[in-house]
Amino acid sequence: MYKRYKLENNSDLETLVREYSSYGEEIMKSKKSNIEKSLEEYINQQGYINMSSISDDWFPTINCDIFLSHSHKDANLVKGLVGFFHKSFNIEVFVDSYIWGYCNDLLRKLDEKYCRKEDSFFDYDKRNYSTAHVHMMLSNSLNKMINKSECIIFLETENSLDAKNIIENGTSSPWIYSELIATKLIQIKVPKRISQIEKRALFENHTQMTEDFKPMYRGEISHLEKLTVKCLKKAADKKLKTKEQSLDEIYKTSSAYT
């Protein structure tokens, strides 16, 4: 991880990416992992499940340039951003739900095999145990992708920060909360192409239920630089030859506007 941004949704952003939505959807569908293996393939002779192999298959670490932290409710905006970055800069954007299998699908497989009671209902404690394992695998895999990606963009919308009127920068998503925390904790790695002068400047400047279940977390975003539509347009208009040049132009232009 090198750069961390927040990109606020507004009418300008929606206008910019609208025409790229279908293209972005095609890209994401082409990259989606299809996992059809039986759970039996992960169980050894002693009856233990190889959770590391399941994690590698369902949540593989892949090559990408940008990790997009977002709400799944903003699917159309996300598709447009994926299409815009690829068409304009040949930049690959990581979107977890499209590239990986859904963790709920994996949970269902585990629960059907291990968590049923004789009356056909699910065992509460066993389900909590299986859910903890799957969610820990997903959380670790997300952190690996954040660490591996050069640039992190948090898409700030009414859906991603849906509890702002209750708590500062509040979100009801534990996944968004976890991703934002990770962007503070994971060490910044400067790409080799960045000059020594820029490196020194960088480190000098950085340091459903009976009742509705309504969790909220304080999403810490003060450490994220602001990324604007004006910056993206300016970089796109230059039509640079490589995605590295385009990323560097985005970094440089965003700094000029802050």
C-alpha positions as CSV (number, residue, x, y, z in Angstrom):
1,M,0.0,0.0,0.0
2,Y,1.3,3.4,-1.0
3,K,-1.5,5.9,-1.4
4,R,-4.8,6.1,0.6
5,Y,-7.7,8.2,-0.7
6,K,-11.3,9.0,0.0
7,L,-13.5,9.6,-3.0
8,E,-16.8,11.3,-2.2
9,N,-19.8,10.5,-4.3
10,N,-21.5,13.4,-5.9
11,S,-23.3,14.2,-9.2
12,D,-20.0,14.9,-11.0
13,L,-18.6,11.5,-10.1
14,E,-21.8,9.7,-11.2
15,T,-21.7,11.6,-14.5
16,L,-18.1,10.7,-15.0
17,V,-18.5,6.9,-14.6
18,R,-22.0,6.3,-15.8
19,E,-21.0,5.4,-19.4
20,Y,-18.5,2.9,-18.1
21,S,-20.9,0.8,-16.0
22,S,-21.6,-1.9,-18.5
23,Y,-17.9,-2.2,-19.4
24,G,-17.0,-2.4,-15.7
25,E,-19.5,-5.2,-15.1
26,E,-18.0,-7.2,-18.0
27,I,-14.6,-6.8,-16.5
28,M,-15.7,-7.9,-13.0
29,K,-17.6,-10.9,-14.4
30,S,-14.6,-12.1,-16.4
31,K,-12.4,-12.0,-13.2
32,K,-14.9,-13.7,-10.9
33,S,-13.6,-16.9,-9.3
34,N,-15.9,-19.9,-9.7
35,I,-15.5,-22.3,-6.8
36,E,-17.4,-25.6,-7.2
37,K,-15.2,-27.9,-5.2
38,S,-16.8,-30.2,-2.7
39,L,-15.9,-29.8,1.0
40,E,-14.8,-33.4,1.0
41,E,-11.8,-32.4,-1.1
42,Y,-10.5,-30.3,1.9
43,I,-10.9,-33.0,4.6
44,N,-8.0,-35.2,5.4
45,Q,-8.1,-38.8,6.7
46,Q,-8.2,-37.7,10.3
47,G,-11.3,-35.6,9.6
48,Y,-9.6,-32.1,9.8
49,I,-10.6,-29.4,7.3
50,N,-7.7,-27.7,5.5
51,M,-9.0,-24.1,6.1
52,S,-5.8,-22.7,4.5
53,S,-6.6,-24.4,1.2
54,I,-10.2,-23.2,1.4
55,S,-8.9,-19.7,2.0
56,D,-6.5,-19.9,-1.0
57,D,-9.3,-21.2,-3.3
58,W,-12.2,-18.9,-2.2
59,F,-10.2,-15.8,-1.4
60,P,-7.0,-15.9,-3.5
61,T,-4.5,-13.0,-3.5
62,I,-4.4,-11.6,-7.0
63,N,-2.6,-8.8,-8.8
64,C,-4.4,-5.5,-8.9
65,D,-3.5,-1.8,-8.7
66,I,-6.4,-0.3,-6.7
67,F,-8.3,-1.7,-3.7
68,L,-11.8,-0.2,-3.7
69,S,-13.4,-0.1,-0.2
70,H,-17.1,0.3,-0.7
71,S,-20.6,-0.6,0.2
72,H,-22.2,-3.4,-1.8
73,K,-25.3,-1.2,-2.1
74,D,-23.3,1.1,-4.4
75,A,-22.9,-1.7,-7.1
76,N,-23.7,0.6,-10.1
77,L,-21.2,3.2,-9.0
78,V,-18.6,0.6,-8.4
79,K,-19.1,-0.9,-11.8
80,G,-18.7,2.5,-13.4
81,L,-15.4,3.2,-11.5
82,V,-14.0,-0.2,-12.4
83,G,-14.8,0.5,-16.1
84,F,-13.5,4.1,-15.9
85,F,-10.1,3.1,-14.4
86,H,-9.6,0.3,-16.8
87,K,-10.7,2.1,-20.0
88,S,-8.9,5.4,-19.1
89,F,-5.7,4.1,-17.5
90,N,-5.6,0.3,-18.0
91,I,-5.7,0.1,-14.1
92,E,-7.1,-3.0,-12.4
93,V,-9.5,-2.4,-9.5
94,F,-10.1,-5.1,-6.9
95,V,-13.8,-5.6,-5.9
96,D,-14.0,-8.4,-3.4
97,S,-17.6,-9.7,-4.1
98,Y,-17.0,-10.1,-7.8
99,I,-13.5,-11.5,-7.8
100,W,-14.0,-13.8,-4.9
101,G,-16.7,-16.3,-4.1
102,Y,-19.3,-15.0,-1.6
103,C,-18.4,-15.9,2.0
104,N,-22.1,-16.7,2.6
105,D,-21.9,-19.5,0.0
106,L,-19.0,-21.0,1.8
107,L,-20.8,-20.7,5.2
108,R,-23.8,-22.4,3.8
109,K,-21.7,-25.4,2.7
110,L,-20.0,-25.7,6.1
111,D,-23.3,-25.2,8.0
112,E,-25.2,-27.8,6.0
113,K,-22.5,-30.4,6.7
114,Y,-21.5,-29.6,10.3
115,C,-24.1,-27.5,12.0
116,R,-27.5,-29.2,11.5
117,K,-29.3,-30.7,14.5
118,E,-31.4,-33.9,14.4
119,D,-34.5,-31.7,14.2
120,S,-33.0,-30.2,11.0
121,F,-32.5,-26.8,12.6
122,F,-29.1,-25.3,12.9
123,D,-27.1,-25.5,16.1
124,Y,-26.6,-21.9,17.4
125,D,-23.1,-22.5,18.9
126,K,-21.8,-24.5,16.0
127,R,-23.0,-21.8,13.5
128,N,-21.2,-19.1,15.5
129,Y,-18.0,-21.2,15.4
130,S,-18.2,-21.8,11.6
131,T,-19.0,-18.1,11.0
132,A,-16.0,-17.0,13.1
133,H,-13.7,-19.1,11.0
134,V,-15.0,-17.9,7.6
135,H,-15.1,-14.3,8.6
136,M,-11.6,-14.5,10.0
137,M,-10.4,-16.0,6.7
138,L,-12.2,-13.2,4.7
139,S,-10.8,-10.5,7.0
140,N,-7.2,-11.8,6.7
141,S,-7.6,-12.1,2.9
142,L,-8.9,-8.5,2.6
143,N,-5.9,-7.3,4.7
144,K,-3.5,-9.1,2.4
145,M,-5.1,-7.5,-0.7
146,I,-4.9,-4.0,0.9
147,N,-1.3,-4.6,1.7
148,K,-0.6,-5.9,-1.9
149,S,-2.5,-3.0,-3.7
150,E,-0.6,0.1,-4.5
151,C,-3.5,2.5,-4.0
152,I,-6.5,2.3,-1.7
153,I,-9.7,4.2,-2.5
154,F,-12.5,4.5,0.0
155,L,-15.8,5.3,-1.8
156,E,-17.6,7.7,0.5
157,T,-21.3,7.5,0.0
158,E,-24.5,7.6,2.0
159,N,-24.3,3.8,2.1
160,S,-20.7,3.4,3.2
161,L,-21.0,6.0,5.9
162,D,-24.7,5.4,6.7
163,A,-24.6,6.4,10.4
164,K,-22.9,9.8,10.1
165,N,-25.9,11.5,11.8
166,I,-25.5,9.2,14.8
167,I,-21.7,9.1,15.2
168,E,-18.9,10.9,13.4
169,N,-18.1,9.1,10.1
170,G,-20.3,6.3,11.3
171,T,-20.8,3.0,9.4
172,S,-22.9,0.0,10.0
173,S,-20.6,-2.2,8.0
174,P,-17.9,-4.2,10.1
175,W,-16.1,-4.9,6.8
176,I,-15.7,-1.2,5.9
177,Y,-14.7,-0.5,9.5
178,S,-12.1,-3.2,9.3
179,E,-10.7,-2.0,6.0
180,L,-10.4,1.6,7.2
181,I,-8.5,0.4,10.3
182,A,-6.2,-1.7,8.1
183,T,-5.3,1.4,6.0
184,K,-4.0,3.0,9.2
185,L,-2.1,0.0,10.4
186,I,-0.5,-1.4,7.3
187,Q,2.9,0.0,6.5
188,I,3.3,2.3,3.5
189,K,5.5,0.9,0.8
190,V,6.9,3.2,-1.8
191,P,7.1,1.9,-5.4
192,K,10.6,1.5,-6.7
193,R,9.8,4.0,-9.5
194,I,9.3,6.8,-7.0
195,S,12.3,9.0,-6.6
196,Q,14.3,9.2,-3.3
197,I,13.3,12.9,-2.9
198,E,9.7,12.0,-3.1
199,K,10.2,9.2,-0.6
200,R,11.8,11.5,1.9
201,A,9.0,14.0,1.5
202,L,6.4,11.2,1.9
203,F,7.7,10.0,5.3
204,E,8.3,13.5,6.6
205,N,4.6,14.3,6.0
206,H,3.1,11.0,7.2
207,T,2.8,9.7,10.1
208,Q,-33.5,-10.4,10.7
209,M,-34.5,-10.6,14.3
210,T,-37.2,-9.7,16.8
211,E,-35.6,-6.3,17.1
212,D,-33.5,-4.7,14.3
213,F,-29.8,-5.2,14.8
214,K,-28.2,-1.8,14.1
215,P,-24.5,-1.8,14.8
216,M,-22.3,1.2,14.0
217,Y,-18.6,1.9,14.0
218,R,-16.6,5.1,14.0
219,G,-15.0,5.0,10.6
220,E,-11.6,6.8,10.9
221,I,-11.0,8.6,7.6
222,S,-8.9,11.6,8.6
223,H,-5.7,9.9,7.3
224,L,-7.1,9.5,3.8
225,E,-6.2,12.0,1.2
226,K,-9.0,13.6,-0.8
227,L,-9.5,12.4,-4.4
228,T,-11.7,14.4,-6.7
229,V,-13.4,14.0,-10.0
230,K,-11.4,17.0,-11.3
231,C,-8.2,15.1,-10.5
232,L,-9.4,12.0,-12.3
233,K,-10.5,13.9,-15.3
234,K,-7.2,15.7,-15.6
235,A,-5.2,12.5,-15.4
236,A,-7.5,10.8,-17.9
237,D,-7.2,13.7,-20.4
238,K,-3.4,13.2,-20.5
239,K,-3.9,9.7,-22.0
240,L,-0.6,8.4,-20.7
241,K,1.0,5.3,-22.1
242,T,1.2,3.1,-19.0
243,K,-0.9,2.6,-15.9
244,E,2.2,3.4,-13.7
245,Q,2.4,6.8,-15.4
246,S,-1.3,7.3,-14.9
247,L,-1.1,6.3,-11.2
248,D,1.8,8.7,-10.7
249,E,-0.2,11.5,-12.4
250,I,-3.2,10.8,-10.1
251,Y,-0.9,11.0,-7.1
252,K,0.7,14.2,-8.2
253,T,-2.6,15.9,-9.2
254,S,-4.4,14.9,-6.1
255,S,-1.6,16.5,-4.0
256,A,-1.9,19.7,-5.9
257,Y,-5.6,20.0,-5.1
258,T,-5.3,19.3,-1.3
